[in-house]
Amino acid sequence: MKLSALFSGNTFQHGVHPHDYKGLTRHLPIRRLPFAPELILPLSQHAGKASTPLVKPGEEVVRGQPIAVADGFVSVPLHAPATGRVRSLQLMPSARGPKTMSLILQVYQGSSQKELYDHPHDLRQLSADEIIQAVQEAGMVGLGGAAFPTHVKMKPPAEQPVDTIIANGCECEPYLTCDHRLMLEQPDNLIQGLHLMQRALGVERAIIGIEDNKLDAAQLLQDYVSNDPTIAVKVVKTKYPQGAEKMLIKSVLNREVPPGSLPSAVGVSVFNVGTLTQIGELLPHGRGVIERVVTVSGDGVQHPGNYLVPVGTPVEFLLKQAGVVDAAHEVILGGPMMGMSIAALDVPVTKAMSGMVVLKKPEPDTERGKEQPCIRCGYCVEACPMQLNPSMLGMLATSADYTGMQENYHLNDCFECGSCSYVCPSNIPLVQYFRIAKSINRDRQETAQK
């Protein structure tokens, strides 16, 4: 099939077009990094309740062994990324600020680090519920950044049956190319993971959505599924935030998810291609998530690339392997649009960390100026893919009217893509205001419930 036949004629309204900077790493194959001497393994690397430790300080563990068990349905277990000895269980810094309880694993540097733990499954014999259970036992979360337990998404409400699965291969964040490389290098695992997801959800129709700056991946996957009538490849316009699930659903299926609703409200489930690839790789062996591909990029590193990194690897160790330049000024975990800048390097790589962008300090003439008053230009309104009014939300935030932000201007429909901040000529950090407002509203709601 010609590539022109794969293009979707739909798209979502608004959005922005930042420079993608993907040329730094899109051509570089995935490389495995050495093991750090010590791994930091937070018990909470996912949305929901933290996992419960199965091991104690002083115990030896082998690579792949379960070391923490899920605490309920909205939780996932944790597996040892390396063979070594548990040094301690203690509070450690996290990328989001508050310290979190973590297992500290001393890695045996002389070990071959062969994965010694597995529990093979006969995939042909697994029922839908057994596939979902196996996904939870693997400790699988959304690897695109959300870190929501994947098995929970595999059980949509009974009153909202799903008829289509979308594999999200857009990777619209600037700099990041790990999903692109996985589609090129592991198409067999991706398609196997997608088939398992189809069986678990009882869905025949699946679509792989890919932005048109990754046509090599689109063509390869189209050739791969050319004899599979249940899977289609759709190419969509490169535009940020095309990879947001509501935007991708609109672009691929021309369905609009109602405000405050999940994709299942329009019969769709969306999964990141990295998540599906790991499912296809791990489930046959009954193994858990112990490593992931991380894009390390930016003008602040000497050797940008896509690295296969054990979960728990300290950021500082990873940056040393990539070679930080002397002028490096800022480290962003994730992409520059939705990622977060960190103040210290003693935080670990977690399951949800798809990228690390290291930047030099901007030249004085290119540095963004100080925040200025809103000039009512409307650029943020034109950019917002959710068709909100970021300007008004920002003004309400400065007056601490957080309740009004939600009740009158639908604050919770914002998924913090950062498009409004990107286009604001007054340099107002709108998305940061919205995150604070959401956090305060959540705290108030919890207090009221108590």
C-alpha positions as CSV (number, residue, x, y, z in Angstrom):
1,M,0.0,0.0,0.0
2,K,1.3,3.5,-0.9
3,L,2.0,5.9,2.0
4,S,-0.5,8.4,0.7
5,A,-3.3,5.9,1.4
6,L,-2.4,5.8,5.1
7,F,-3.0,9.5,5.7
8,S,-6.0,10.4,7.9
9,G,-8.0,13.2,6.6
10,N,-8.9,14.4,10.1
11,T,-7.1,16.5,12.7
12,F,-7.9,18.3,15.9
13,Q,-8.4,22.1,16.2
14,H,-5.7,24.4,17.5
15,G,-2.3,23.2,18.8
16,V,1.2,24.5,18.1
17,H,4.2,23.6,16.0
18,P,7.4,23.7,18.0
19,H,10.6,22.7,16.4
20,D,10.9,19.0,17.0
21,Y,14.8,18.6,17.4
22,K,14.3,14.9,16.7
23,G,17.1,14.8,14.2
24,L,19.6,14.5,17.1
25,T,18.5,10.9,17.9
26,R,15.9,9.6,15.4
27,H,18.6,7.8,13.4
28,L,20.4,6.3,16.4
29,P,19.6,2.6,17.3
30,I,18.8,1.6,20.8
31,R,21.9,0.9,22.9
32,R,22.2,-0.8,26.3
33,L,23.8,1.1,29.1
34,P,26.0,-0.5,31.8
35,F,24.5,-1.0,35.2
36,A,25.0,1.6,37.9
37,P,26.6,0.4,41.1
38,E,23.4,1.2,43.0
39,L,19.8,1.4,41.9
40,I,17.1,3.5,43.6
41,L,13.7,1.8,43.3
42,P,10.7,3.8,44.5
43,L,7.7,1.7,45.6
44,S,5.4,4.3,43.9
45,Q,6.3,4.6,40.2
46,H,2.7,4.6,39.1
47,A,-0.7,6.2,39.7
48,G,-2.5,4.5,42.6
49,K,-1.3,2.8,45.8
50,A,2.4,2.2,46.3
51,S,3.5,-1.5,46.1
52,T,4.4,-3.4,49.3
53,P,8.0,-4.7,49.7
54,L,8.6,-8.5,49.6
55,V,12.3,-8.2,50.6
56,K,14.2,-6.9,53.5
57,P,17.6,-5.1,53.8
58,G,20.4,-7.6,53.5
59,E,18.5,-10.0,51.2
60,E,20.0,-11.0,47.8
61,V,17.8,-10.9,44.7
62,V,18.2,-12.0,41.1
63,R,17.4,-9.9,38.1
64,G,13.7,-10.1,37.3
65,Q,12.7,-11.3,40.8
66,P,9.5,-9.7,42.2
67,I,10.6,-7.5,45.1
68,A,7.3,-5.7,45.9
69,V,3.7,-6.8,45.4
70,A,0.7,-4.7,44.2
71,D,-1.4,-3.2,47.0
72,G,-4.8,-3.6,45.5
73,F,-6.3,-3.4,42.0
74,V,-4.9,0.1,41.2
75,S,-1.4,-0.8,41.9
76,V,1.4,-2.8,40.3
77,P,4.3,-4.9,41.6
78,L,8.0,-4.1,41.3
79,H,10.8,-6.4,40.0
80,A,14.6,-6.3,40.6
81,P,16.3,-4.7,37.6
82,A,19.6,-6.3,38.5
83,T,21.1,-9.1,40.5
84,G,22.4,-7.8,43.8
85,R,21.7,-7.1,47.5
86,V,19.0,-5.0,49.0
87,R,21.0,-2.4,51.1
88,S,18.1,-0.5,52.6
89,L,14.5,0.6,52.5
90,Q,14.3,4.4,53.0
91,L,12.9,7.7,51.9
92,M,14.6,9.0,48.8
93,P,14.2,12.2,46.7
94,S,11.8,12.0,43.7
95,A,11.6,14.1,40.6
96,R,8.3,15.7,41.8
97,G,9.9,16.9,45.1
98,P,8.5,14.9,48.0
99,K,10.6,12.0,49.2
100,T,9.2,8.6,48.5
101,M,9.9,5.2,50.1
102,S,12.4,3.3,48.0
103,L,14.4,0.1,48.0
104,I,18.1,0.7,47.5
105,L,19.7,-2.2,45.5
106,Q,23.5,-2.7,45.4
107,V,24.3,-4.2,42.1
108,Y,26.7,-7.1,41.8
109,Q,29.2,-5.8,39.3
110,G,30.7,-9.2,38.6
111,S,27.3,-10.7,37.7
112,S,26.4,-11.5,34.1
113,Q,23.1,-9.9,34.9
114,K,21.2,-12.6,33.0
115,E,17.5,-12.5,33.7
116,L,17.1,-15.5,36.0
117,Y,13.4,-15.2,36.9
118,D,10.5,-16.0,34.6
119,H,7.1,-17.7,34.6
120,P,6.4,-18.6,30.9
121,H,2.8,-18.3,29.6
122,D,1.2,-20.2,26.8
123,L,-0.3,-17.2,25.2
124,R,-2.7,-19.3,23.1
125,Q,-4.4,-20.6,26.3
126,L,-4.8,-17.4,28.2
127,S,-8.3,-16.0,28.7
128,A,-9.0,-12.3,28.6
129,D,-8.9,-12.1,32.4
130,E,-5.7,-14.0,32.6
131,I,-4.0,-11.6,30.1
132,I,-5.1,-8.7,32.2
133,Q,-3.8,-10.4,35.4
134,A,-0.5,-11.2,33.6
135,V,-0.2,-7.5,32.6
136,Q,-0.6,-6.5,36.2
137,E,1.9,-9.1,37.4
138,A,4.4,-7.7,34.9
139,G,4.2,-4.3,36.7
140,M,3.1,-2.7,33.5
141,V,2.2,1.0,33.5
142,G,1.7,3.5,30.7
143,L,5.3,4.1,29.4
144,G,4.3,7.3,27.6
145,G,4.6,9.2,30.8
146,A,1.3,8.9,32.6
147,A,2.3,5.8,34.5
148,F,-1.3,4.7,35.0
149,P,-1.5,0.9,35.6
150,T,-2.2,-0.6,32.2
151,H,-4.4,-3.5,33.5
152,V,-6.8,-0.9,34.9
153,K,-7.3,0.6,31.5
154,M,-7.9,-2.9,30.1
155,K,-11.1,-3.1,32.1
156,P,-13.3,-0.2,30.8
157,P,-16.8,0.3,32.4
158,A,-19.3,-2.3,31.3
159,E,-21.7,0.4,30.1
160,Q,-18.9,1.8,27.8
161,P,-17.9,-1.1,25.5
162,V,-14.8,-0.5,23.4
163,D,-14.8,-1.2,19.7
164,T,-11.4,0.2,18.7
165,I,-7.9,0.1,20.1
166,I,-5.5,2.9,19.1
167,A,-1.7,2.3,19.5
168,N,-0.3,5.8,20.1
169,G,2.9,6.1,18.0
170,C,2.8,9.9,17.6
171,E,5.5,10.9,20.1
172,C,4.8,14.5,19.6
173,E,7.1,15.9,22.3
174,P,10.2,17.6,20.9
175,Y,13.5,15.7,21.2
176,L,12.0,12.3,22.1
177,T,12.5,9.4,19.7
178,C,12.4,6.3,21.9
179,D,9.0,5.2,20.6
180,H,10.1,5.9,17.0
181,R,13.1,3.6,17.5
182,L,10.9,0.9,19.1
183,M,8.6,0.8,16.2
184,L,11.5,0.5,13.8
185,E,13.5,-2.1,15.8
186,Q,10.8,-4.2,17.6
187,P,7.7,-4.3,15.3
188,D,7.1,-8.0,16.2
189,N,6.8,-7.3,19.9
190,L,4.6,-4.3,19.2
191,I,2.2,-6.3,17.0
192,Q,2.2,-9.2,19.5
193,G,1.3,-6.8,22.3
194,L,-1.4,-5.3,20.2
195,H,-2.9,-8.7,19.5
196,L,-2.9,-9.5,23.2
197,M,-4.7,-6.3,23.9
198,Q,-7.3,-7.0,21.3
199,R,-8.0,-10.4,22.9
200,A,-8.1,-9.0,26.4
201,L,-10.6,-6.3,25.4
202,G,-12.6,-8.5,22.9
203,V,-11.9,-6.0,20.1
204,E,-11.2,-6.8,16.5
205,R,-10.3,-3.3,15.2
206,A,-7.0,-1.7,16.0
207,I,-5.3,1.3,14.5
208,I,-1.7,2.4,14.9
209,G,-1.5,6.2,14.8
210,I,1.8,7.7,13.7
211,E,2.8,11.4,12.9
212,D,3.9,12.1,9.4
213,N,7.5,12.9,10.6
214,K,7.9,9.1,11.1
215,L,7.0,7.8,7.7
216,D,9.7,5.1,7.8
217,A,8.0,3.6,10.9
218,A,4.6,3.9,9.2
219,Q,5.7,2.1,6.1
220,L,7.5,-0.6,8.0
221,L,4.5,-1.3,10.2
222,Q,2.1,-1.2,7.2
223,D,4.2,-3.8,5.5
224,Y,4.3,-5.8,8.7
225,V,0.4,-5.9,9.1
226,S,-0.4,-6.0,5.3
227,N,-2.0,-9.5,5.7
228,D,-3.8,-8.7,9.0
229,P,-7.2,-7.2,8.4
230,T,-7.7,-6.3,12.1
231,I,-4.9,-3.8,12.3
232,A,-4.6,-0.6,10.2
233,V,-1.8,2.1,10.2
234,K,-2.9,5.7,10.0
235,V,-0.6,8.7,9.4
236,V,-1.6,11.9,11.1
237,K,-0.4,15.5,10.8
238,T,2.6,16.4,12.9
239,K,1.3,18.9,15.4
240,Y,1.6,19.3,19.1
241,P,-0.1,17.7,21.2
242,Q,-1.1,15.1,18.6
243,G,-0.1,12.4,21.0
244,A,-2.7,13.3,23.6
245,E,-5.3,10.6,23.5
246,K,-8.3,12.8,23.0
247,M,-6.5,14.6,20.1
248,L,-5.4,11.3,18.5
249,I,-9.0,9.9,18.7
250,K,-10.3,13.0,16.9
251,S,-7.6,12.8,14.2
252,V,-7.9,9.0,13.6
253,L,-11.6,8.3,14.1
254,N,-13.2,11.8,14.1
255,R,-14.8,11.1,17.5
256,E,-14.8,13.7,20.2
257,V,-14.5,12.6,23.8
258,P,-16.9,14.6,25.9
259,P,-15.5,16.9,28.6
260,G,-14.7,15.1,31.8
261,S,-15.0,11.7,30.1
262,L,-12.5,8.9,29.3
263,P,-11.9,7.5,25.8
264,S,-14.1,4.6,26.6
265,A,-17.1,7.0,26.4
266,V,-16.6,7.0,22.6
267,G,-15.7,3.3,22.4
268,V,-11.9,3.7,22.3
269,S,-8.9,2.6,24.3
270,V,-5.5,4.2,23.7
271,F,-2.2,2.6,24.6
272,N,1.3,3.9,24.0
273,V,3.4,1.8,21.5
274,G,6.1,1.5,24.1
275,T,3.7,-0.1,26.5
276,L,2.4,-2.5,23.9
277,T,5.9,-3.4,22.8
278,Q,6.9,-4.4,26.4
279,I,3.7,-6.4,26.8
280,G,4.5,-8.3,23.6
281,E,8.1,-8.9,24.9
282,L,7.4,-9.8,28.5
283,L,4.2,-11.7,28.7
284,P,5.4,-14.9,26.8
285,H,8.1,-15.3,29.5
286,G,6.0,-14.1,32.5
287,R,8.6,-11.4,33.3
288,G,8.3,-7.9,34.7
289,V,9.2,-4.4,33.7
290,I,12.9,-3.9,34.7
291,E,14.2,-1.6,32.0
292,R,13.0,0.9,29.4
293,V,14.3,2.9,26.5
294,V,15.1,6.5,27.4
295,T,15.9,9.2,24.9
296,V,18.8,11.4,26.2
297,S,19.1,14.5,24.0
298,G,19.7,18.2,23.9
299,D,22.7,20.5,23.2
300,G,23.9,19.8,26.8
301,V,25.1,16.2,26.1
302,Q,28.0,15.0,24.0
303,H,26.4,11.6,23.0
304,P,22.7,11.9,22.6
305,G,20.9,8.7,21.9
306,N,18.2,6.1,22.8
307,Y,19.4,4.0,25.7
308,L,18.1,0.9,27.2
309,V,18.3,1.7,30.9
310,P,17.6,-0.4,34.0
311,V,14.7,1.1,36.1
312,G,16.2,2.8,39.2
313,T,19.4,4.0,37.4
314,P,20.3,7.4,39.0
315,V,20.0,10.3,36.6
316,E,23.5,11.4,37.4
317,F,24.9,8.0,36.3
318,L,22.9,8.2,33.0
319,L,24.2,11.7,32.3
320,K,27.8,10.6,32.9
321,Q,27.4,7.9,30.3
322,A,25.9,10.4,27.8
323,G,28.6,12.9,28.5
324,V,27.4,16.2,29.9
325,V,29.0,19.3,28.4
326,D,30.5,22.0,30.7
327,A,27.9,24.5,29.7
328,A,24.9,22.3,30.6
329,H,22.4,24.4,32.5
330,E,19.1,22.5,32.8
331,V,17.9,18.9,33.0
332,I,14.3,18.2,32.0
333,L,12.8,14.8,32.7
334,G,10.4,14.0,29.8
335,G,10.0,16.4,26.9
336,P,10.4,20.2,27.1
337,M,6.6,20.8,26.7
338,M,5.2,18.6,29.5
339,G,8.4,17.5,31.3
340,M,9.8,18.9,34.5
341,S,13.1,20.6,35.3
342,I,14.9,19.0,38.2
343,A,17.1,20.7,40.8
344,A,19.2,17.7,41.7
345,L,20.5,14.6,40.0
346,D,20.0,12.0,42.8
347,V,16.6,10.9,41.4
348,P,16.2,7.6,39.6
349,V,14.9,6.6,36.1
350,T,11.4,5.3,36.7
351,K,9.1,3.3,34.5
352,A,7.4,6.4,33.1
353,M,10.5,8.3,32.2
354,S,10.6,8.4,28.4
355,G,13.3,11.0,28.0
356,M,15.8,13.4,29.5
357,V,16.6,16.7,27.8
358,V,19.8,18.5,28.8
359,L,20.1,22.1,27.6
360,K,22.8,24.8,27.7
361,K,22.0,28.2,29.2
362,P,20.3,30.3,26.6
363,E,22.1,33.3,25.1
364,P,21.0,36.6,26.6
365,D,19.3,37.7,23.5
366,T,17.2,34.5,23.2
367,E,16.4,34.0,26.9
368,R,12.7,34.4,27.7
369,G,12.0,37.6,29.6
370,K,10.3,38.1,32.9
371,E,6.6,37.6,33.3
372,Q,4.5,40.5,32.2
373,P,0.8,41.3,32.5
374,C,-1.6,39.6,30.1
375,I,-2.2,41.8,27.0
376,R,-5.4,39.9,26.0
377,C,-3.9,38.9,22.7
378,G,-5.8,35.6,22.6
379,Y,-2.9,33.5,21.4
380,C,-3.4,31.0,24.2
381,V,-7.1,30.6,23.3
382,E,-6.1,29.9,19.7
383,A,-3.5,27.3,20.8
384,C,-5.5,25.4,23.4
385,P,-6.4,22.0,22.0
386,M,-9.2,21.6,24.6
387,Q,-10.7,25.0,23.5
388,L,-10.5,26.4,27.0
389,N,-9.7,30.0,27.9
390,P,-6.2,29.9,29.5
391,S,-6.1,33.7,29.8
392,M,-9.1,33.8,32.0
393,L,-7.9,30.7,34.0
394,G,-4.6,32.5,34.5
395,M,-6.3,35.6,35.9
396,L,-8.4,33.6,38.2
397,A,-5.3,31.7,39.4
398,T,-3.5,35.0,40.3
399,S,-6.6,36.0,42.4
400,A,-6.6,32.5,44.0
401,D,-10.1,31.7,42.7
402,Y,-9.3,28.1,42.3
403,T,-12.9,26.9,42.7
404,G,-14.1,29.3,40.0
405,M,-11.4,28.0,37.7
406,Q,-13.1,24.6,37.8
407,E,-16.8,25.5,38.2
408,N,-16.9,28.2,35.5
409,Y,-13.9,27.5,33.2
410,H,-13.4,23.7,33.3
411,L,-9.9,23.6,34.7
412,N,-9.9,19.8,35.0
413,D,-10.3,19.5,31.2
414,C,-6.8,20.9,30.9
415,F,-4.3,18.1,30.5
416,E,-1.3,20.4,30.9
417,C,0.2,20.2,27.4
418,G,1.8,23.6,27.8
419,S,0.7,25.0,24.5
420,C,-0.6,28.1,26.2
421,S,2.6,28.9,28.0
422,Y,4.6,28.2,24.7
423,V,2.8,30.9,22.8
424,C,2.3,33.5,25.5
425,P,4.2,36.7,24.6
426,S,3.9,37.9,28.2
427,N,5.9,34.8,29.4
428,I,3.1,33.9,31.9
429,P,3.7,30.3,33.2
430,L,0.1,29.4,32.7
431,V,0.4,25.6,32.9
432,Q,2.3,25.9,36.1
433,Y,-0.6,28.0,37.6
434,F,-3.0,25.3,36.5
435,R,-1.1,22.5,38.1
436,I,-1.0,24.4,41.4
437,A,-4.7,25.2,41.2
438,K,-5.6,21.5,40.5
439,S,-3.4,20.4,43.4
440,I,-5.1,22.9,45.8
441,N,-8.6,21.8,44.6
442,R,-7.7,18.1,45.2
443,D,-6.4,18.9,48.7
444,R,-9.6,20.9,49.5
445,Q,-11.8,18.0,48.2
446,E,-9.9,15.4,50.3
447,T,-10.2,17.6,53.4
448,A,-13.9,18.0,52.8
449,Q,-14.4,14.3,52.4
450,K,-12.5,13.6,55.6
